[in-house]
């Protein structure tokens, strides 16, 4: 990250804490006004590194997604779902994910990037289950039942959809409480 991408803001109210956040394409680092220039350089580098590490965790690469899918399949589906590819796509505006069972490909909407890991895991697991069961019937939901954050993740996605004015009703609703 080049220095023009980082803005340092000093505050007389800030005594000891240093924090960083992204504002658009820029990283803003908040430091105490009393901090020396040498301390500033050290802290800015440290905070930019922390911020980037957090972003990598929240926005995994396609290779990271494949490793995650393999792990989730092993843990929750007995390793039976084996995707050939999994990748982020930018053209899914009404779905969180999709899959093509015939070629084993899974696509995740890039709108998921930055969401909590358990939510992305749920969408991956959902699509993995579709590699084994086509619809949202009782057999499908039985596969997902062991995921401990199933309802929490679904609720999170419903909340995001509602906040963005998207249709919350989806194909998942055709099963009467099959997750219980």
BELBEL-V220737 format. One record per residue. N is the residue number from 1. SS is DSSP state (hx for helix, st for strand, lp for the rest). PHI is phi as a letter, one per 20 degrees, with the letter a starting at -180 (* if undefined). NEAR is the number of other ideal C-beta (glycine too) atoms within 12 Angstrom. Layout:
n & ss & phi & near
N & SS & PHI & NEAR
N & SS & PHI & NEAR
This chain:
n & ss & phi & near
1 & lp & * & 20
2 & lp & e & 9
3 & hx & f & 15
4 & hx & f & 9
5 & hx & e & 20
6 & st & d & 29
7 & st & d & 23
8 & st & d & 29
9 & st & d & 25
10 & st & e & 22
11 & st & c & 19
12 & lp & f & 12
13 & lp & f & 13
14 & lp & e & 19
15 & lp & d & 12
16 & lp & c & 15
17 & lp & e & 15
18 & lp & c & 29
19 & st & b & 23
20 & st & b & 31
21 & st & b & 20
22 & st & e & 24
23 & st & c & 15
24 & lp & m & 9
25 & lp & e & 12
26 & st & d & 20
27 & st & e & 30
28 & st & d & 24
29 & st & d & 37
30 & st & d & 28
31 & st & c & 32
32 & st & f & 22
33 & lp & f & 17
34 & lp & f & 16
35 & lp & f & 25
36 & lp & f & 13
37 & hx & f & 13
38 & hx & f & 10
39 & hx & f & 21
40 & hx & g & 24
41 & hx & g & 18
42 & hx & f & 17
43 & hx & f & 28
44 & hx & f & 31
45 & hx & f & 22
46 & hx & f & 19
47 & hx & f & 31
48 & hx & f & 30
49 & hx & f & 19
50 & hx & f & 21
51 & hx & f & 28
52 & hx & f & 20
53 & hx & f & 14
54 & hx & f & 18
55 & hx & f & 20
56 & hx & f & 17
57 & hx & f & 19
58 & hx & e & 21
59 & lp & c & 23
60 & lp & f & 28
61 & lp & f & 18
62 & hx & f & 22
63 & hx & f & 15
64 & hx & f & 24
65 & hx & f & 34
66 & hx & f & 26
67 & hx & f & 17
68 & hx & f & 31
69 & hx & f & 41
70 & hx & f & 25
71 & hx & f & 22
72 & hx & f & 38
73 & hx & f & 30
74 & hx & f & 17
75 & hx & f & 20
76 & hx & d & 30
77 & hx & c & 31
78 & lp & m & 15
79 & lp & m & 17
80 & lp & f & 18
81 & lp & e & 33
82 & lp & c & 23
83 & lp & f & 37
84 & lp & e & 18
85 & st & b & 22
86 & st & b & 39
87 & st & b & 28
88 & st & f & 29
89 & st & c & 24
90 & lp & d & 13
91 & lp & d & 14
92 & lp & d & 22
93 & lp & e & 16
94 & lp & d & 18
95 & lp & c & 27
96 & lp & e & 38
97 & st & a & 39
98 & st & b & 26
99 & st & b & 35
100 & st & c & 18
101 & lp & g & 21
102 & lp & f & 10
103 & lp & d & 12
104 & lp & m & 22
105 & st & e & 26
106 & st & c & 41
107 & st & c & 31
108 & st & d & 42
109 & st & f & 30
110 & hx & f & 24
111 & hx & f & 27
112 & hx & f & 35
113 & lp & f & 26
114 & lp & n & 20
115 & lp & f & 27
116 & lp & g & 21
117 & hx & g & 26
118 & hx & f & 25
119 & hx & f & 33
120 & hx & f & 37
121 & hx & g & 35
122 & hx & f & 36
123 & hx & f & 45
124 & hx & f & 46
125 & hx & f & 44
126 & hx & g & 41
127 & hx & f & 42
128 & hx & g & 42
129 & hx & f & 39
130 & hx & f & 35
131 & hx & f & 34
132 & hx & d & 28
133 & lp & c & 25
134 & lp & f & 16
135 & lp & e & 18
136 & lp & d & 24
137 & lp & e & 20
138 & hx & g & 18
139 & hx & f & 17
140 & hx & f & 28
141 & hx & f & 30
142 & hx & f & 21
143 & hx & f & 32
144 & hx & e & 37
145 & lp & g & 22
146 & lp & f & 17
147 & lp & f & 29
148 & lp & f & 16
149 & lp & d & 25
150 & hx & g & 29
151 & hx & f & 22
152 & hx & f & 18
153 & hx & f & 31
154 & hx & f & 29
155 & hx & f & 20
156 & hx & f & 26
157 & hx & f & 33
158 & hx & f & 23
159 & hx & f & 17
160 & hx & f & 23
161 & hx & f & 23
162 & hx & f & 14
163 & hx & f & 11
164 & lp & e & 14
165 & lp & m & 10
166 & lp & e & 20
167 & lp & f & 14
168 & lp & e & 19
169 & lp & f & 12
170 & lp & b & 19
171 & hx & f & 19
172 & hx & f & 32
173 & hx & f & 16
174 & hx & f & 15
175 & lp & d & 22
176 & lp & f & 12
177 & lp & l & 12
178 & lp & f & 22
179 & lp & e & 27
180 & lp & f & 11
